[in-house]
Structures are given as structure tokens and as C-alpha cells.
Amino acid sequence: MDPLSLGGLVAFFTILVLFSGVPVGAGLLIVATGFLLIFDGARSLQALPELFYGDLNSFALLSIPMFIIMGSAISSTRAGPDLYEALERWLTKVPGGLVVSNLGACALFAAMSGSSPATCAAIGKMGIPEMRKRGYPDEVAAGSIAAGGTLGILIPPSVTMIVYGIATETSIGRLFLAGVLPGLLLVSLFIAWAIYDTWRRGAAGVALSGITYSWKERFEILPRVIPFIVIIIGVLYALYGGVATPSETAAVGALLCIIVAVVVYRMYQPIALWAVLRDSTRESVMILFIIGAAGVFSFMLSSLFVTQSVAAWIADLDVNRWVLMGIINVFLLVAGFFLPPVAVILMSAPILLPIITAAGFDPYWFAVIVTINMEIGLITPPVGLNLYVINGIAPDISLRKILMGSLPFVGCMVLAIVILSAFPGIVTWLPDFIMGPEF
């Protein structure tokens, strides 16, 4: 069987196994082991334990559990509601101010936690009931939080960016910087739509409630928010000021978040701290297991010459490079509909990176494009993790309404991809300015 046909067979059985409900990491191992055994013989299996361990034997991987602990510590406090309430008090007179407040809170919380589901849960628990109480339609209340939660995988520190950096052997520090301006662009597009949509509907949130806040009330909540803003600035300074490596920075950030959770939010109980470490360990092990399994899966594809053949076939396509990028975007978008971002990146990035660099695209720009595609996958069925998180918070809002409320923000993400394609300097300027050109 020729490698391209074999690649199609691998894709078919991979989709079949993953759709059966098997965990992603276990599914990748099952497919990889089965194809190696059938097409390469039993002796090829001897290398699998070493390959699995080798993909996890990286100092950079230490940053993943540390950043997850950082996010888990924040998620276990009232940081999300406090961020939401602070922004609400300052933006209450802006048309659609409550939606804008929620989107801003999602962006800031995402920057601290790096997790989309955690952002949805933390902001949504307070934001959705408040918006509904003030007369915002259910789809606006739910859809804005679902979309705002996706910012967690783009705005640094982002676990998804760390995984991309490890999979493609690119600088994690540059990847973090590459996500800053696109993240702000996406937040701006979301907010612009929220203001326009409120104006179009003829309803400003404050007019529905009559609630106003004094300057004293606006300032009195800031002390609860400032420590987390300081942590974000401190983590970024340590990373880009030459003070520490990404892994060391993540460890310091995790420790500072736990200290703030204990001191500011009085999370003294050992059972609360244990819950933070338990949940962080569970999520870290899941991600690391997928990374190890994806390494074995990539070895299988390479051993059977599937990777090389697919790359050669795409490279031989006589199409404009933007047509090629369009095809890749469609592939990433469809893959994101069914698989979590970490799995898609680990499976596709090592294959696609040589192709896009040969076509003249910047690997860090491509990382941002990949991430935005994964964000779209988080709020589109059939998987759409954020849709189900929001449905869990507000079960009386149907998935259809949540999806309809999210669709305008999907349009904003597509627009962001178009803008970044027309002006790639939005991605590359900050990394080049702070760290110097890499090439």
C-alpha cells in the first residue's frame, strides 16, 4: 500500500477510535501501536516506551503543570467575579457596558489562568445571571461569555502556545509575545461587536437597570484586582527581562497566585489547597499523556512514510501560497470541531510547519492562526467545549441559543484571521521588538 493511501487509512481509523469515546491519548496510542504492528512488525514496538518517555523528558514541559496550578488557584477564588464587578462599575454607562465588562473580565482572567473552560465558568457564574436580570437576551448573555472564554488559549500565558512551541521546537517566549497584540485585536473586535449589537437592539444595559456607581464604589474594589494584574506584569517581566526561563517563571507565577489566593481571598483551608493541586495534577497528567501519545503517533506516521508523503504531496500542489493557507485553515477548522486544541496541534503542527515555512509564512504568525482556529472550535459543535460549560452554568438556556449568540463572535475571529493575514506585522512586531529578529 502506498504511503498516501495508508495515511488515509490511518486518518479513518483515528477518527473512528476517537469518536468511540476513548480518551484522546489512549486513542492515539491504540492507533499507532496497531499500525506499527501490522505494517512494520512487532520489533518496532520495542522503541515505543522510550519514545513515549523521550517526548516527556523536556525541561520546558515543567511550565505546563505550573501554569495550570496558576490558573487553578485563581479559579478557586472570587477573582473572576471581582474582575467582572470592577469592570462593570467602570463601564456601566457605556452602551452594552455589561457585555463589554464580561468580555474585558474574560480577557483579564484568561491572561491569568490560560484556560478557556475556567474563564467561562468563573466569569459566567456571575455575568450571565446579571445580564439576564438586566434584560439582555439569553443568546447575548451566554454567547458573549462562551466566546470571551476562548481568549484563554491565545492571550499569554497560554498552555496551547507552550504545546505548540514544544511540538515545533519554536521559542515559547516569542510565542507568548506573538499572542499579545492579536489577543488585544480579538478583544477589541468582540467589544466593538457588543457595542454595535446593543446599539442595534436599541438597549443600553444601564438604561434597563438604572444602576449607577459613585467614584468611591469604583475605586474600593480595585485592591482586590490589582494583585493579579501585578502578577501578570511580574510573570511577563521575569520571562522577557532575562530573569528566568519559561519553566522557572511559571513556577514563580504559580507560587504567587497561591499566596494571593491565601492572603487576599483567605483560602486557608487545607482542603481548598488540596483541591487546587488535585485538579491541576489531573489536567496536567491528561495533557502530558496526550503529548507522549502524540509523539508515538508521529513516530508511526514517520516510520510508515506517511508524514513525508503528505508533505511532498502538499508541496507539489501547484497553487498560490494563500490558497494553500486557505486549505490548511479549513483543515484546522474542521479538526477543531472534533478534537481539543492540544491534540490538533500535536498531531498537525509538526507536519504543517515545514510546509508553511517553505511557502514563506512565519512560524509564529502561523501559531496565532492555528490558535484562533482552535478558538473557533471551542464554540462550535459537535464538541464545542465552551458551549457545554455555559450550558452547565445556565441549563435553562438551550445549546441552540448559546450557539446562536456565539456565531457573531466566530465572525469576529474569521475577520481577525483576515486582518492578520493582510498585516502579519501585528503578530511579529512585538517579538522582534523585544527579542530581536529570529531569522
C-alpha positions in Angstrom: 0.0 0.0 0.0 1.4 3.4 -1.0 2.0 5.9 1.9 -0.8 8.3 0.9 -3.4 5.6 0.9 -2.0 4.3 4.2 -2.3 7.9 5.5 -6.0 7.9 4.6 -6.5 4.6 6.4 -4.7 6.0 9.5 -7.0 9.1 9.4 -10.1 6.9 9.1 -9.2 4.7 12.0 -8.0 7.6 14.1 -11.4 9.4 13.7 -13.2 6.1 14.3 -11.3 5.4 17.6 -11.6 8.9 18.9 -15.3 9.1 18.1 -15.8 5.8 20.1 -15.3 7.8 23.3 -11.8 6.6 24.0 -9.6 9.3 25.7 -7.5 11.2 23.1 -4.1 10.0 24.4 -5.2 6.3 24.7 -6.8 6.5 21.2 -3.6 7.8 19.6 -1.6 5.0 21.3 -4.1 2.4 20.1 -3.9 3.5 16.5 -0.1 4.0 16.5 0.5 0.6 18.1 -1.9 -1.2 15.8 -0.5 0.2 12.5 3.1 -0.3 13.6 2.3 -3.9 14.5 0.6 -4.6 11.2 2.8 -2.7 8.8 6.2 -2.6 10.5 6.3 -5.8 12.6 6.5 -6.5 16.3 10.1 -5.3 16.6 9.1 -1.7 16.0 7.1 -1.8 19.3 10.3 -2.1 21.3 11.0 1.6 20.8 7.6 2.8 22.0 8.3 3.1 25.7 11.5 5.1 25.0 9.7 7.3 22.5 6.9 8.0 25.0 9.3 8.9 27.7 11.5 10.9 25.4 8.7 13.2 24.4 8.1 13.9 28.1 11.7 14.3 29.1 11.8 18.0 28.5 12.5 20.8 31.0 10.1 23.1 29.0 7.2 20.8 29.9 7.5 21.8 33.6 5.8 25.1 32.6 2.6 23.3 31.8 1.7 22.0 35.3 2.9 25.3 36.8 0.7 27.5 34.6 -2.2 25.1 35.3 -1.7 25.4 39.0 -1.6 29.2 38.5 -4.9 29.1 36.7 -6.5 26.6 39.1 -5.5 28.8 42.1 -7.1 31.8 40.6 -10.2 29.9 39.5 -10.8 28.7 43.1 -11.2 32.2 44.4 -13.5 35.1 43.7 -11.0 36.7 41.3 -13.4 36.2 38.3 -16.4 37.8 39.9 -14.2 40.6 41.3 -12.8 41.3 37.9 -16.3 41.3 36.4 -17.7 43.6 39.1 -14.7 46.1 38.9 -15.2 46.4 35.1 -18.9 46.7 35.5 -18.6 49.6 37.9 -16.2 51.4 35.5 -18.1 50.7 32.2 -21.7 50.9 33.4 -22.5 54.0 31.3 -21.1 52.5 28.1 -23.8 51.2 25.7 -23.7 47.4 26.2 -21.4 48.1 29.1 -22.4 44.8 30.9 -21.4 42.7 27.9 -18.2 44.8 27.5 -17.5 44.2 31.2 -17.9 40.5 30.8 -15.6 40.4 27.7 -13.0 42.5 29.5 -13.1 40.3 32.6 -12.8 37.2 30.3 -9.7 38.7 28.7 -8.0 39.5 32.0 -9.0 36.2 33.6 -7.7 34.4 30.6 -4.4 36.1 30.9 -4.1 34.9 34.4 -5.5 31.3 34.0 -4.6 30.3 30.4 -7.8 28.1 30.4 -10.9 28.7 28.3 -13.3 26.4 30.4 -12.1 28.0 33.6 -12.6 31.5 32.2 -16.2 30.6 31.1 -17.0 29.1 34.5 -15.5 31.9 36.6 -17.0 34.8 34.7 -20.2 33.2 33.5 -21.4 32.2 37.0 -21.9 35.9 37.9 -22.0 37.5 34.5 -24.8 35.5 32.8 -27.4 35.9 35.6 -26.6 39.6 35.9 -27.1 40.2 32.1 -30.3 38.3 32.0 -31.6 40.2 35.1 -31.0 43.5 33.3 -32.8 42.5 30.1 -30.1 41.2 27.8 -31.3 38.4 25.5 -30.3 34.9 26.6 -28.2 34.3 23.5 -26.2 37.5 24.1 -25.6 36.7 27.7 -24.5 33.2 27.1 -22.8 33.6 23.7 -20.6 36.5 24.8 -19.2 34.5 27.8 -18.7 31.4 25.6 -16.7 33.5 23.1 -14.8 35.5 25.7 -13.7 32.3 27.3 -11.8 31.3 24.1 -9.3 34.1 24.7 -7.7 31.8 27.4 -5.7 29.9 24.7 -4.4 33.0 22.9 -3.6 35.6 25.5 -0.3 34.7 27.3 0.5 32.7 29.4 -1.2 30.1 27.2 -0.8 26.3 27.6 -1.8 25.9 24.0 1.2 28.1 22.9 3.5 26.1 25.1 2.4 22.8 23.5 2.8 24.4 20.0 6.3 25.5 21.0 7.3 22.0 22.2 5.7 20.3 19.2 7.5 22.6 16.7 10.7 23.4 18.7 10.0 27.1 18.5 10.6 29.7 21.2 7.9 29.7 23.9 8.8 33.3 24.9 8.4 34.5 21.3 5.1 32.6 21.0 3.7 34.4 24.2 4.7 37.8 22.7 3.2 36.8 19.4 -0.2 36.3 21.0 -0.4 39.7 22.8 -1.4 42.0 20.0 -3.7 39.5 18.2 -5.3 38.9 21.6 -5.9 42.6 22.1 -7.2 42.8 18.5 -9.7 40.0 19.1 -10.8 41.6 22.4 -11.3 44.9 20.5 -13.4 43.2 17.8 -15.5 41.4 20.4 -16.1 44.7 22.2 -16.9 46.6 19.0 -19.5 44.0 18.1 -21.0 44.1 21.6 -21.4 47.9 21.5 -22.8 47.8 17.9 -25.2 45.0 18.7 -26.5 46.8 21.8 -27.0 50.0 19.8 -28.7 48.0 17.0 -31.1 46.5 19.5 -31.8 49.9 21.0 -30.9 48.9 24.5 -28.1 50.1 26.7 -27.6 47.9 29.8 -27.6 50.8 32.3 -30.9 52.2 31.0 -32.5 48.9 31.8 -31.3 48.8 35.4 -30.9 52.4 36.4 -27.8 51.4 38.4 -25.0 53.9 38.8 -21.8 53.8 40.9 -20.0 56.5 42.8 -16.3 57.1 42.3 -15.8 55.7 45.8 -17.5 52.5 44.8 -15.4 52.3 41.7 -12.1 52.6 43.5 -12.9 50.5 46.5 -12.9 47.2 44.5 -9.6 47.8 42.8 -7.4 46.5 45.7 -8.8 43.0 45.0 -7.9 43.2 41.3 -4.5 44.9 41.4 -2.6 41.9 42.9 -3.5 39.7 39.9 -2.6 42.4 37.4 0.8 42.8 39.2 1.3 39.0 38.9 0.7 39.1 35.2 3.1 42.0 34.8 5.6 40.3 37.0 5.5 37.0 35.1 5.9 38.8 31.8 8.8 40.8 33.2 10.6 37.8 34.6 10.2 36.0 31.3 11.3 38.8 29.0 13.6 40.7 31.3 16.1 37.8 31.2 15.3 36.9 34.9 14.1 33.4 34.4 13.2 30.7 31.9 9.6 30.0 31.0 9.5 27.0 33.4 11.0 29.0 36.2 8.7 31.9 35.5 5.7 29.5 35.6 6.8 28.1 39.0 7.1 31.6 40.4 3.7 32.6 39.0 2.1 29.6 40.5 3.5 30.3 43.9 2.5 34.0 43.8 -1.1 33.0 42.7 -1.4 30.6 45.6 0.0 33.2 48.0 -2.5 35.8 46.8 -5.3 33.3 47.0 -4.4 32.6 50.6 -3.7 36.2 51.7 -6.3 38.2 49.7 -9.1 35.6 49.4 -8.4 33.9 52.7 -8.2 30.4 51.2 -6.6 29.0 54.3 -8.3 25.6 54.4 -6.0 22.7 53.5 -8.9 21.0 51.7 -9.2 24.0 49.3 -5.4 24.0 48.6 -5.6 20.2 48.1 -8.4 20.7 45.6 -6.3 23.1 43.6 -3.3 20.7 43.5 -5.6 17.7 42.8 -7.4 19.4 39.8 -4.1 20.7 38.5 -2.5 17.3 38.6 -5.4 15.7 36.8 -5.4 18.2 34.0 -1.6 18.2 33.7 -1.4 14.4 33.5 -4.1 14.4 30.8 -2.1 17.0 28.7 1.2 15.3 29.3 -0.2 11.9 28.4 -1.5 13.3 25.1 1.9 14.8 24.4 3.6 11.4 24.9 1.0 9.6 22.9 1.2 12.1 20.1 5.0 11.6 20.0 4.4 7.8 19.4 1.7 8.6 16.8 4.1 10.9 15.0 6.8 8.2 15.0 4.3 5.8 13.5 3.5 8.3 10.7 7.1 8.9 10.0 8.1 5.2 10.1 5.4 4.4 7.5 6.5 7.4 5.4 3.0 9.0 5.7 4.3 12.3 7.0 6.9 12.7 4.3 4.4 11.7 1.6 1.7 14.1 2.7 4.3 16.9 3.0 5.6 16.1 -0.5 2.1 16.0 -1.9 1.1 19.3 -0.5 4.4 20.9 -1.6 3.8 19.7 -5.1 0.4 21.3 -5.3 0.6 24.0 -8.0 -1.4 26.6 -6.1 -0.9 30.1 -4.8 0.5 30.1 -1.2 -2.6 31.8 0.1 -4.8 29.1 -1.5 -2.6 26.6 0.4 -3.0 28.5 3.6 -6.8 28.6 3.0 -6.8 24.8 2.6 -4.8 24.4 5.8 -7.2 26.8 7.7 -10.2 24.7 6.6 -8.4 21.5 7.8 -7.6 23.1 11.1 -11.1 24.4 11.5 -12.7 21.0 10.8 -10.2 19.3 13.1 -11.0 21.8 15.8 -14.7 20.9 15.6 -14.0 17.4 16.8 -10.7 17.4 18.8 -9.3 19.5 21.7 -6.7 22.1 20.7 -3.8 20.3 22.3 -4.5 17.1 20.3 -4.9 19.0 17.0 -1.6 20.9 17.5 0.4 17.9 18.5 -0.9 15.9 15.5 -0.7 18.5 12.8 1.8 21.2 13.7 5.0 19.1 13.1 3.6 18.1 9.7 2.4 21.5 8.6 5.3 23.7 9.9 7.8 22.7 7.2 5.2 23.2 4.6 4.2 26.7 5.7 7.8 27.8 6.2 8.7 26.6 2.7 5.8 28.7 1.4 7.2 31.8 3.1 5.0 32.1 6.2 6.3 33.0 9.6 6.0 30.0 12.1 5.0 32.4 14.9 2.3 34.0 12.8 1.1 30.5 11.9 0.9 29.7 15.6 -1.5 32.5 16.1 -3.6 31.5 13.1 -3.7 27.9 14.4 -4.8 29.1 17.9 -7.6 31.3 16.5 -8.9 28.3 14.5 -8.8 26.3 17.8 -10.8 29.1 19.5 -13.5 28.8 16.8 -13.6 25.0 17.5 -14.3 25.7 21.2 -17.6 27.4 20.5 -18.8 25.3 17.5 -20.5 21.9 17.6 -20.3 18.9 17.8 -17.6 19.2 20.6 -17.6 22.9 21.4 -16.4 22.6 24.9 -17.3 26.1 25.9 -20.9 25.7 24.8 -21.3 22.8 27.2 -19.6 24.7 30.1 -22.0 27.6 29.6 -24.9 25.1 29.4 -23.8 23.7 32.7 -23.8 27.1 34.3 -27.2 28.1 32.8 -29.0 24.8 32.0 -32.2 26.7 31.1 -30.5 28.3 28.1 -30.6 25.9 25.2 -27.4 24.9 23.4 -29.0 26.4 20.2 -29.3 29.8 21.9 -25.8 29.6 23.2 -24.5 28.7 19.7 -26.6 31.5 18.0 -25.1 34.0 20.5 -21.6 32.8 19.8 -21.8 32.9 16.0 -21.2 36.7 15.6 -18.0 36.3 17.6 -17.0 33.4 15.3 -17.3 36.0 12.5 -15.0 38.3 14.5 -12.4 35.5 14.7 -12.6 35.0 11.0 -12.2 38.7 10.5 -9.2 38.6 12.8 -7.6 35.9 10.7 -8.2 38.0 7.6 -6.6 41.1 9.2 -3.6 39.2 10.5 -3.1 37.7 7.0 -3.2 41.2 5.5 -1.0 42.6 8.2 1.3 39.9 9.7 3.3 42.5 11.4 0.6 42.7 14.1 1.9 39.2 15.2 5.7 39.6 14.5 6.3 43.2 15.6 6.3 42.7 19.3 8.5 39.6 19.4 11.0 41.2 17.0 11.0 44.5 19.0 11.6 42.9 22.4 13.7 39.8 21.5 15.1 40.9 18.1 14.6 39.2 14.8 15.0 35.5 14.9 15.9 34.9 11.3 
